[in-house]
Amino acid sequence: MLGRPVRAEAVPRETWGAIFRAQGMRDPVPRIQMLDGFNEGWIRFEGADASVRKGRVGVAEVIRSLLD
């Protein structure tokens, strides 16, 4: 779909702050805390609204729209 290989890569937690600042974030602490919450399980989705929902727009269409 993208025309090139893509791979997932784990990013060491100790580098998150520098990476987020390089992306333009002034204070990355709240984002880091949120990610910690998901990773540690104390933030999670519950209830009926937490069910998986799928749309009709494919990933290729979304990426194309972002690149236009």
Residue, then its C-alpha position, 0 to 999 in steps of 0.5 A: m500500500l505504501g510502496r515501501p517497507v514499514r516496520a514497528e520499532a520499540v522506542p526506549r521510554e527514556t527517549w520519549g521526552a526528547i522525541f516529543r520535544a523535537q516534534g514540537m511539544r513544549d511539555p511532554v510529561p502529560r503525554i508520557q503519563m498517558l502512555d504509561g497509563f495505557n502501558e501499565g493498564w491503569i488507563r483503559f476503555e470500559g463499557a459499551d463505548a469501548s467496543v471495537r468499531k470499524g469504519r468503511v474508509g481503508v487505511a490507504e484512502v486515509i493516507r492518500s488524503l493526508l498526503d494530498 
